[in-house]
Amino acid sequence: MQQVWLNGNLDGSRLASAYDGLWEITTIGATFQLGKATGFNGYIDNARFEARAKNSTEILDDATLHVYYSFDDGSLTDNGPNGINGTASGRLSSTTGRVNQGLEFNSGSYMYYSYNPFYFLGISGYPFSIALWVKPAGSYRRQTLVFVDKLNDWCANLLVITSFGQLVAIGWNDATVAANGPILRFNIWTHVGYTYSTTNGIRLGLTTCSPGYGGAFTGALDEFYLYRRELTAAQIWALANP
């Protein structure tokens, strides 16, 4: 069976026998006919070869799982398909996580990137989903869990904790809109799921910079996922029950 997938969705398929030819010269970005190269105009990234047929779940993750950080052993390495590793500012330390190890934040420490890997968060109407485990510590105050900044353009505190300990998800629709969640308890792991699409808007689930929000987070995070699609309630539930 031959199949072609676009953005994680099956686009076409047909019955076909296995390739039984010999290895020849392989090219990426050009095809050769009668000794003449016909080049591709555009961009190609993250090209990989797998010596097996992937299933639909694996292909969907390849297409839409943007980053996944397990934070095991204090690592900021992206365990997803794109290799978008983070950089620490201040002291980030490994701690007991919800799943294996998590990452502890204190004294104003945070994780950042030297470039803009999350371009789609600034595209109007582009769906996305964020899922992570949170365990706040210290005292209730304004704290930021996820902050996105496009230099000299816009910025947004996507997930914050208010001075009353309430979880708030921020979105943009010509003005700041927010979905309010519950009060987060200290030293207790809570799973947070935040999804957005033009169909359903912002959905916050539990088991210009926004004024009045933001600040350094004190506590621990674990199992951070960012998708370029809207996850279903069942998919968020699966992440909350590893």
RONU-186778 format. One record per residue: residue number from 1; y, z, x of N, C-alpha, C in turn. Coordinates in pm, 1 decimal. Each point is the difference from the previous one (the first is absolute). Layout:
 dolum   nnorth      nup    neast  canorth     caup   caeast   cnorth      cup    ceast
   NUM        Y        Z        X        Y        Z        X        Y        Z        X
...
***
This chain:
 dolum   nnorth      nup    neast  canorth     caup   caeast   cnorth      cup    ceast
     1   -119.7      0.0     84.6    119.7      0.0    -84.6    125.0      0.0     88.4
     2     88.6    -95.4    -21.7    130.3     -1.9     66.4    105.7     48.5    -98.0
     3     89.6     85.8     47.4    105.8     54.6    -84.3    132.2     -1.9     75.3
     4    107.7    -22.4    -72.8    135.4      6.5     55.1     77.8    104.2    -79.1
     5     61.7     92.7     71.1     75.0    109.0    -62.1    146.2     -8.7     40.9
     6     90.8     21.0    -95.2    143.3      1.8     26.8     57.1    132.5    -48.2
     7     65.2     72.3     90.8     59.2    130.7    -32.5   -100.5     94.7    -64.4
     8   -124.2     -9.1     45.3   -103.0     90.1    -49.1    -69.1    -44.3   -126.3
     9     38.3   -115.7    -55.6    -58.7    -50.0   -124.6    -79.4   -127.8     26.4
    10   -115.8    -11.7    -65.1    -83.6   -118.1     17.6     70.7   -122.4    -56.2
    11     20.1   -101.8     85.0     72.6   -120.0    -41.4    -94.2   -116.2    -29.6
    12   -114.3     -3.9     67.1    -94.6   -108.1    -23.9   -131.7     27.5     70.3
    13   -107.9    -60.2    -49.6   -131.2     19.5     61.5    -89.3   -119.5    -30.6
    14   -105.9    -14.6     79.6    -98.6   -104.7    -24.2   -129.0     36.8     72.6
    15   -110.3    -55.3    -47.6   -127.3     16.9     67.8     -3.2    -88.7    123.5
    16    -46.3     55.8    111.0     -4.0    -77.4    123.9   -107.2     58.1     90.5
    17    -59.9    -86.0     80.0    -98.9     46.4     97.4     72.1     53.4    123.1
    18    -72.2     73.5     81.7     58.9     59.7    120.1     37.7   -108.1    100.6
    19    101.2     27.1     81.5     40.8    -92.3    105.6   -108.7     -4.8    107.1
    20    -45.2   -118.9     34.2   -107.2    -12.4     98.6     40.8    -87.0    117.7
    21    130.1    -16.7     19.4     48.4    -78.7    111.9      7.3     81.0    128.0
    22     56.8    -58.6    105.2     15.6     65.4    129.0    143.1     49.4     15.8
    23     14.5    101.3     86.5    134.7     49.3     29.0     79.0   -106.6     74.7
    24    121.2    -21.5    -43.0     90.4    -92.1     67.4    130.8     73.3     27.2
    25    102.3    -72.6     38.3    131.1     59.9     24.5     58.0     50.1   -132.1
    26     48.8    122.6     -0.1     61.4     59.6   -118.4    150.3      9.8     20.5
    27     77.2    -39.7    -99.0    146.0      8.3      8.7     53.9     76.3   -120.4
    28    111.8     65.2     20.2     73.9     66.6   -107.4    141.1    -57.5     -0.5
    29     43.2    -51.6   -112.2    134.2    -55.5     -9.6      7.5   -150.0     17.6
    30   -115.2    -65.7     14.5      0.8   -146.2     13.9   -138.6    -53.7    -31.4
    31     -5.1   -122.4    -46.5   -127.1    -69.3    -20.6      3.7   -131.1     77.6
    32   -115.0    -44.0     48.9     -6.2   -120.1     82.6    -79.6   -108.3    -71.7
    33     58.5   -117.0     -9.5    -67.3   -116.4    -54.8     25.3   -117.8     92.6
    34   -110.0    -60.6     47.0      8.2   -114.2     92.2     83.0     34.7    122.8
    35    -15.8    125.8     46.7     68.4     41.6    121.4    145.6     36.3    -17.3
    36     51.8     -5.3   -122.8    140.4     31.1    -24.2     11.1    131.7    -75.7
    37     88.8     86.1     47.3     17.7    131.2    -61.9    102.6     -6.4   -112.1
    38    -35.0     58.2   -113.9     94.4     17.7   -110.3     28.5    148.9    -11.5
    39    123.2     37.9     30.3     34.1    141.2      9.6     38.9     62.1   -133.1
    40    -10.0    132.1     -6.4     40.6     79.1   -116.2    139.7     53.6     24.1
    41     87.3    -11.8    -98.9    134.7     55.1      9.1      8.1    126.3    -85.0
    42     25.4    112.5     60.7      6.4    126.0    -73.3    -43.0    114.7     88.7
    43    -42.2    107.3    -61.4    -38.9    119.8     73.1   -145.4     35.2    -30.2
    44    -70.5     46.7    100.2   -136.4     50.6    -13.7     -5.6    135.6     68.4
    45    -68.4     94.9    -61.8     -9.4    133.3     59.8   -135.9     60.8    -31.5
    46    -44.9     85.7     88.5   -119.4     82.0    -21.8   -122.0    -85.0    -36.8
    47    -22.7   -105.9     76.2   -116.0    -86.8    -23.7   -124.6     63.7     61.7
    48   -103.8     18.1    -79.7   -123.0     63.5     47.2   -121.9    -79.1    -45.8
    49   -105.0      9.2     79.4   -127.7    -62.5    -35.3   -104.4    108.7    -20.1
    50    -71.8     -6.2   -111.2   -110.3     92.1    -28.3   -127.8    -82.3    -12.6
    51   -104.0     41.8     70.2   -126.3    -74.1     -2.7    -86.8     43.7   -117.8
    52     62.7     16.5   -114.8    -70.2     34.4   -123.6     92.9    -30.4   -116.6
    53    -55.0     -1.7   -120.3     81.2    -20.9   -120.0     48.7    135.3    -51.6
    54    129.9     18.4    -10.0     55.4    124.7    -52.3    -11.4      2.7   -152.1
    55     -4.9    121.8    -55.0     -3.0     12.0   -145.7    141.8      1.2    -56.2
    56     12.5     -1.4   -131.4    131.0    -12.6    -64.8     90.3    119.2     29.0
    57    -56.4    120.3      9.8     80.7    118.9     29.4     59.3     -7.7    139.6
    58    -79.2    -42.5     96.9     48.0    -12.8    137.5    110.3   -105.1      9.6
    59    -17.9   -111.2    -68.8    100.4   -106.7      4.1    129.5     45.3    -66.5
    60    -10.1     72.5   -111.5    119.9     50.1    -67.2     75.1     97.7     89.2
    61    -72.0     86.0     71.7     65.5     92.1     92.8     64.2    -75.3    116.3
    62    -67.9   -101.5     52.2     58.7    -81.2    106.9    133.7    -59.0    -43.3
    63      7.7    -40.0   -127.2    119.4    -68.3    -50.2    109.7     96.0    -42.6
    64    -35.1    120.5    -44.9    101.1     84.8    -64.9     12.2    140.8     55.8
    65    -97.0     47.8     78.9     15.6    131.5     63.1     89.6    -16.3    121.3
    66    124.4     48.6     -9.8     96.6    -24.6    107.2    -21.2     95.7    116.4
    67     -9.1    129.4    -28.3    -31.4     98.0    104.1    -88.5    109.7    -58.8
    68    -79.9     59.1     85.5    -78.5    118.6    -36.1     -6.6     90.6    122.3
    69     50.9    121.6    -15.9     -3.9     97.8    108.1    -90.9    115.8    -40.8
    70   -108.1     19.3     74.3    -87.0    114.6    -25.2     57.2    125.9     64.2
    71     85.3    -18.5    102.7     61.2    109.8     75.8   -104.0     87.4     69.3
    72   -122.5    -47.1     12.5   -102.5     77.8     69.4     38.2     19.4    146.5
    73    -19.5    122.8     49.0     33.0     36.6    138.5    147.5    -23.1     32.0
    74     86.5      1.9   -102.5    142.8    -17.6     22.0     41.0   -142.0     31.6
    75    -88.8    -96.6    -23.0     27.2   -138.8     35.6     94.4    -66.2   -100.0
    76     91.7    -82.6     51.6     89.4    -80.8    -82.6    -46.8   -145.7     -3.4
    77   -125.6    -21.9     32.2    -58.6   -133.7     -0.1    -29.6    -45.6   -142.4
    78     36.2   -123.6    -29.4    -28.3    -59.9   -130.3   -148.1    -34.0     -8.4
    79    -69.9     62.3    -94.8   -141.9    -27.8    -20.4    -23.3   -114.2    -98.3
    80    106.9    -64.5    -46.0    -10.4   -114.1    -88.7    -14.2   -129.5     77.8
    81     16.1   -114.9    -65.8    -26.1   -128.9     63.6    112.9    -53.8     87.2
    82    118.9     63.4     -1.6    116.4    -63.0     62.2     45.6     61.6    131.6
    83    -54.5    115.7     38.6     35.5     58.7    128.6    145.0     41.9     11.8
    84     58.4     54.2   -108.2    140.5     43.1      1.4      4.0    147.5     39.2
    85     -1.8     26.5    129.0     -3.5    137.0     48.8    138.0     64.0     -4.3
    86      3.5    129.4    -25.6    125.4     72.8     -7.0     35.5     64.1    132.8
    87    124.2     49.8      9.7     49.9     70.2    118.1     52.0    136.2    -43.0
    88    -25.5    101.5     79.9     42.7    135.7    -34.1    139.0     28.0     54.3
    89     82.4     64.2    -82.0    127.1     56.3     44.1    -12.2    150.9    -13.8
    90     14.1     71.7    109.8    -25.2    142.7     -3.9   -148.5     28.3     14.8
    91    -38.0    119.6    -32.6   -138.4     42.6     19.9    -78.3     -8.9   -130.9
    92    -94.9    -91.3     -3.1    -94.4    -11.7   -110.7   -135.8     46.0     51.3
    93    -63.5     90.1    -70.5   -124.7     57.0     49.3   -112.4    -17.1   -100.5
    94   -122.0     -0.6     51.1   -118.2    -10.4    -84.8    -28.5    134.5    -65.3
    95    -42.5     -4.0   -125.4    -33.1    120.7    -73.8   -118.5    -28.9    -91.4
    96    -56.4    103.1    -57.7   -108.7    -20.7    -95.2     51.8    -78.3   -119.6
    97    -62.4   -111.8    -29.6     48.2    -86.8   -106.7    -79.4     15.3   -127.9
    98     36.9    -80.5    -96.8    -78.1     -4.5   -123.9   -130.8    -74.2     24.1
    99      5.8   -101.6     86.0   -118.5    -73.0     45.2      2.2      0.3    153.0
   100    -90.1     69.5     62.4     -0.8     15.0    145.7    131.3     63.8     45.9
   101     78.2    -70.8     85.6    125.5     57.7     47.3    120.3    -66.0    -67.9
   102    110.3     76.8     -6.7    125.9    -51.0    -51.3    107.8     11.7    105.9
   103    123.3    -30.7    -38.5    113.4      1.9     92.3    100.9    103.9    -46.1
   104     39.1     88.8     91.8     93.2    107.5    -32.9    141.2    -35.4     46.2
   105     97.5     19.5    -91.2    140.8    -28.8     27.0     77.9    131.4     -1.1
   106     85.6     19.7    100.7     89.1    115.9      0.3    114.8    -24.2     96.4
   107    104.4     81.1    -11.9    116.8     -5.9     89.3     64.1   -138.0      3.5
   108     -0.5    -70.1   -113.2     66.8   -129.8     -8.0    -78.4   -116.1     56.6
   109   -127.9     18.2     30.8    -81.0   -109.9     53.0    -31.4   -101.0   -110.0
   110    -21.4   -125.9     39.8    -32.8   -104.4    -96.7    -69.0   -116.6     69.6
   111    -47.8    -92.4    -79.0    -69.4   -119.6     47.3     85.8   -121.3    -33.7
   112     16.7    -92.8     95.4     87.8   -114.6    -23.6    -55.6   -124.9     68.3
   113     73.5   -112.2    -18.3    -39.9   -129.0     55.9    120.7    -62.0     69.5
   114    -26.3    -75.4    107.7    108.1    -62.7     75.6     39.9   -135.0    -58.2
   115    -62.3    -39.4   -110.4     33.7   -124.7    -68.6    -20.0     23.7   -148.8
   116     18.2   -104.3    -82.4     -9.5     15.7   -145.0   -132.7    -57.3    -50.0
   117   -107.5     81.3     -2.8   -129.7    -54.0    -41.1    -20.8     -3.0   -151.0
   118     89.8     63.0    -75.6    -20.5     12.6   -144.5    101.8    -85.0    -75.9
   119      7.5   -127.4     36.8     97.8    -93.2    -54.2     -4.0     -8.7   -151.7
   120   -117.9      8.6    -58.8    -16.3    -22.8   -144.0     62.1    110.9    -83.8
   121     24.3    116.9     59.3     63.3    108.3    -75.3    145.6    -31.5    -32.7
   122     56.8    -99.9     65.5    137.2    -39.3    -28.8     11.6   -128.2    -80.0
   123   -112.5    -51.2    -51.9      0.7   -122.1    -80.4     -4.4     38.0   -147.1
   124     98.5    -44.6    -75.1      9.1     35.2   -141.6   -124.8    -44.3    -75.7
   125    -60.4     92.8    -74.2   -114.6    -31.8    -83.0   -133.1     -3.7     71.5
   126     -3.2     26.6    131.0   -124.9     -6.1     75.5    -80.5    127.1    -27.1
   127   -125.1    -11.4    -46.1    -78.4    119.9    -31.4    -44.8     72.4    126.5
   128    -18.9    130.1    -10.5    -54.1     77.5    111.1    -59.7    128.9    -53.8
   129    -78.6     65.0     83.3    -59.0    129.2    -33.9     -4.6     86.8    124.6
   130     28.9    127.5    -16.8     -8.1     98.7    107.3    -93.5    111.3    -46.7
   131    -89.0     42.2     87.1    -88.0    112.3    -31.4    -13.7     86.7    124.2
   132      4.4    130.8    -16.7    -12.6     91.5    113.2    -28.3    141.4    -48.7
   133    -49.1     81.3     91.0    -16.5    142.9    -25.0    117.3     74.8     62.3
   134     54.3     97.3    -73.2    118.1     75.5     44.0    -29.3    149.4     -9.5
   135     38.4     74.5    104.2    -10.1    146.2     -4.0    128.9     58.9     56.4
   136     99.5     26.8    -86.6    127.4     53.8     48.4    -14.7    143.9     48.3
   137     90.2     38.8     90.2      1.5    136.0     52.8    145.1     44.9     14.5
   138     20.1    126.9     28.7    135.4     50.8     22.0     65.4     45.7   -127.8
   139    111.5    -64.4    -36.4     75.0     39.1   -119.7     46.4   -124.8    -72.9
   140     32.1     14.0   -128.7     46.6   -113.6    -78.2    138.6    -43.1     46.8
   141     13.6   -126.0     30.8    126.7    -62.3     37.4    -19.8   -150.8    -10.9
   142    107.9    -74.2     14.8     -9.4   -145.1     -8.6    -77.0    -54.5    119.7
   143   -106.1    -72.3    -29.2    -84.9    -53.5    105.9    -43.6   -142.1    -35.1
   144    -12.1    -84.0    101.9    -40.8   -139.0    -18.5   -143.4    -19.7     47.3
   145    -80.2    -63.4    -84.1   -136.1    -36.4     38.5     -6.8   -143.8     50.6
   146     64.8    -93.5    -69.8      1.3   -140.9     40.1    142.5    -52.5    -11.6
   147     53.9    -51.1    111.2    136.4    -53.0      4.9     -5.2   -141.2     57.3
   148     70.6    -93.7    -62.6      5.2   -138.6     45.9    145.1    -37.2     25.5
   149     26.0    -60.5    115.8    136.9    -34.5     38.2      3.3   -141.9     55.5
   150     79.1    -86.6    -63.5     28.1   -131.9     55.0    140.8      7.1     56.2
   151      9.8     -3.3    132.7    125.9     27.0     68.2    112.8    -88.3    -52.2
   152    115.7     64.4    -22.8    122.6    -67.0    -44.7    -16.2    -69.9   -134.9
   153    -99.5     42.1    -78.2    -21.5    -62.9   -129.3    -22.2    105.3   -107.5
   154   -116.9     62.7     -1.8    -29.0    100.8   -101.3   -101.6     98.9     55.1
   155    -13.6    111.5    -67.4   -103.6     96.5     34.8    -38.0     77.2   -125.2
   156   -119.4     56.9      0.6    -46.6     72.7   -118.0    -97.9    108.4     40.7
   157     16.3    117.1    -58.8    -99.2    106.2     10.8   -102.8    -23.6   -110.7
   158   -111.0    -64.0     31.8    -95.4    -39.5   -103.8    -73.7    118.6    -60.1
   159    -36.9     96.6     81.9    -67.8    120.3    -47.9     67.5    122.0     60.2
   160     47.5     89.7    -85.0     72.3    117.6     48.2    -45.2    124.7    -75.5
   161     32.2    114.7     58.0    -17.4    129.4    -64.8    139.0     60.0    -16.3
   162     35.4     41.3   -120.3    132.4     56.1    -25.2      6.7    144.6     48.3
   163    119.5     56.9     -6.7     19.5    139.2     40.8    -71.8     97.7    -92.2
   164    -48.7    -49.3   -114.1    -78.5     83.1    -92.0   -150.6    -21.7     17.7
   165    -37.2    -86.2     97.2   -140.7    -26.4     25.1    -59.6   -108.2    -86.3
   166     84.4    -72.7    -75.3    -50.8   -105.4    -87.3    -16.8   -130.1     76.5
   167   -111.5    -67.3    -24.3    -25.4   -129.8     60.9     72.9   -107.9    -78.9
   168     70.4    -89.7     70.9     75.6   -107.0    -64.8    -30.5   -132.0     70.2
   169    -31.8   -103.5    -78.2    -18.4   -135.5     51.1    123.8    -81.2    -34.3
   170     56.4    -67.1     99.8    124.2    -75.6    -17.0    -30.8   -149.1      1.9
   171     67.6    -76.2    -85.6    -11.3   -145.1      0.3    137.2    -61.3    -17.8
   172      4.6   -133.4      2.9    127.4    -70.2    -12.8     -8.4   -103.2   -110.8
   173    103.6     -3.0    -81.7     10.4   -101.1   -106.1    148.2    -14.5    -32.4
   174     74.1    -54.5     98.1    145.8     -9.4     -4.7     65.2    137.6      9.1
   175    -75.9    103.4    -15.8     47.4    137.4     14.9   -122.2     85.5     28.6
   176     25.5    121.2     47.5   -111.7     87.7     31.0    -67.3     48.7   -127.1
   177   -130.9    -14.5     -6.8    -78.0     56.0   -110.0   -106.2     89.3     61.4
   178    -42.2    100.1    -73.2    -93.7     95.7     56.6   -103.7     40.9   -102.4
   179   -117.9     34.7     49.3   -105.2     59.2    -82.1    -27.2    139.1     55.0
   180     11.3    100.1    -85.0    -14.5    137.8     44.0   -142.9     48.6    -17.4
   181    -49.7     68.6    101.3   -133.4     57.3     -4.3      6.1    151.0     -8.6
   182   -110.9     66.1     28.9     -7.8    145.0    -13.2     56.5     72.1    122.5
   183      1.3    131.6     -5.7     36.5     82.8    114.0   -119.9      6.4     94.5
   184     23.5    -32.0    126.9   -107.6      5.8     98.2    -15.6    142.9     50.9
   185   -121.8     45.8     11.3    -27.8    136.3     44.1    -15.3      4.5    151.4
   186     48.4    109.5     60.0     -9.7     16.5    144.3   -145.1     19.0     43.9
   187    -29.4    -60.0    116.5   -129.0     19.1     66.6   -119.6    -42.4    -86.2
   188     24.7    -90.0    -94.0   -104.8    -56.2    -84.4      4.7   -152.4     12.6
   189   -114.2    -61.6     26.1     -5.1   -145.5      7.2     13.5    -60.3   -139.4
   190     94.2    -92.9    -14.7     21.8    -71.6   -125.5     -4.1   -149.9     27.9
   191    -74.1    -74.2    -80.4     -4.0   -144.7     19.1    109.7    -65.5    -82.5
   192     74.9    -89.1     64.6    111.5    -69.8    -64.1    -28.9   -149.5     -2.0
   193     13.8    -61.3   -116.9     -9.9   -144.6    -12.8    127.9    -54.5    -61.4
   194     58.7   -100.7     62.4    126.5    -59.3    -45.8    -22.0   -150.4     -7.2
   195      8.1    -58.0   -119.5    -18.0   -144.2    -15.4    122.7    -61.4    -65.4
   196     23.8   -127.2     32.8    112.1    -72.3    -61.7    -39.4   -144.8    -25.5
   197     40.8    -50.6   -116.4     -6.4   -142.6    -30.5    107.1    -29.2   -103.9
   198     36.0   -126.4    -13.9     99.6    -36.1   -101.2    -56.1     18.9   -140.5
   199   -132.7      0.4    -12.0    -62.3     19.3   -131.5      5.0    145.1    -44.0
   200    -37.1     89.8     89.5    -13.3    140.9    -36.3    110.1     89.9     55.1
   201     85.9    -53.8     87.2    104.0     82.8     59.5    -60.2    103.2     93.6
   202     71.4    112.4     17.6    -47.8    105.9     88.3    -99.0     87.6    -74.4
   203   -112.1     26.9     65.3    -96.6     94.2    -56.6    -36.1    101.1    108.9
   204     20.2    126.4    -31.1    -25.6    107.3     95.2   -117.8     80.9    -49.6
   205   -105.6      7.5     79.5   -120.4     68.1    -46.6    -41.9    113.2     90.2
   206    -61.9    104.9    -56.5    -50.5    113.4     75.2   -144.2     20.4    -34.5
   207   -112.2     61.0     68.6   -102.9     96.6    -27.9     41.3    101.7     79.8
   208   2520.9  -1480.9    788.3     85.3    114.5     21.1    -81.2    121.6    -12.1
   209     29.8     97.5     77.5    -88.0    112.5     -2.8     27.7     79.8   -125.1
   210   -107.7     49.6    -53.5     13.4     74.6   -123.3     75.7    129.8     24.2
   211    108.4     25.4    -67.2     75.3    123.2     21.4    -76.6    120.1    -51.8
   212     16.5    113.7     68.3    -61.0    123.5    -46.3   -144.6     17.9     40.7
   213    -53.8    -92.6     80.9   -138.4     11.0     42.4     -6.4     -8.2    151.5
   214   -115.3     30.7     53.6    -22.8    -24.4    141.2      7.0    124.4     84.9
   215    -60.7    -10.1    118.1     -5.3    109.8     94.4   -135.1      1.8     67.3
   216     -7.9     73.0    112.5   -124.7      6.7     75.3   -108.3     71.6    -80.0
   217   -122.0    -50.4     11.6   -114.2     58.2    -70.9    -71.2     99.8     89.5
   218    -34.8    114.8    -56.7    -80.7     99.7     70.1   -131.5     16.4    -74.7
   219   -109.3    -22.8     70.0   -131.1      9.1    -62.6    -95.5    -99.4     63.2
   220   -100.4    -41.7    -75.2   -101.7    -90.8     52.1    -21.3   -117.3    -95.0
   221    -33.9   -115.7     57.6    -33.8   -120.2    -75.6   -137.2    -48.7     44.9
   222    -68.3    -70.4    -89.1   -131.7    -53.3     34.0    -28.8   -123.4    -85.3
   223    -83.5    -88.2     54.0    -51.4   -116.2    -72.9    111.4    -79.3    -68.7
   224     88.7    -59.7     81.1    114.0    -76.2    -51.5    -39.0   -147.0    -15.3
   225     17.9    -52.6   -121.5    -27.1   -141.0    -30.6    126.4    -65.6    -54.6
   226     25.7   -123.5     42.7    106.3    -81.8    -58.3    -57.8   -137.9    -28.8
   227      5.8    -40.1   -127.3    -53.4   -128.6    -44.7    112.5    -92.5    -44.1
   228    -22.7   -130.2     14.0     92.1   -101.4    -50.0    -43.1    -46.8   -139.1
   229    -44.5     90.4    -81.7    -36.7    -28.7   -138.2      2.6    130.8    -78.5
   230     -3.2    -11.8   -131.3     -4.1    117.9    -85.5   -144.7     43.2    -19.7
   231    -33.0    119.3     43.9   -133.6     53.2    -22.7    -14.4     46.7   -144.5
   232   -121.5     -4.0    -49.7    -27.2     52.0   -133.4    -17.4    151.2      6.7
   233      0.9     63.5   -117.1    -21.3    144.7     -5.1   -136.5     36.5     58.2
   234    -99.9    -83.0    -26.6   -134.1     26.3     52.7     -3.2     -9.5    152.1
   235     76.1    -92.9     56.4      3.4    -14.2    145.3     73.1    116.8     65.2
   236    108.4     47.3    -61.3     68.3    119.7     50.0    -94.3    120.1     -9.2
   237    -71.8     11.2   -109.9    -94.6    109.6    -19.4   -107.2     -0.7    109.7
   238    -46.8   -118.0     37.6   -101.4     -9.8    105.2     54.6     50.4    133.4
   239    125.9    -30.7     30.8     61.2     48.6    123.6     20.6    151.1     -4.0
   240     20.0     53.9   -120.1     20.7    144.3    -15.5   -130.8     77.5      1.8
   241   -111.6    -71.2     -1.8   -130.9     65.8     -0.9    -89.9    -61.8    106.9
   242     37.8     19.9    127.3    -74.6    -63.7    109.0   -139.6     62.0     16.9
***
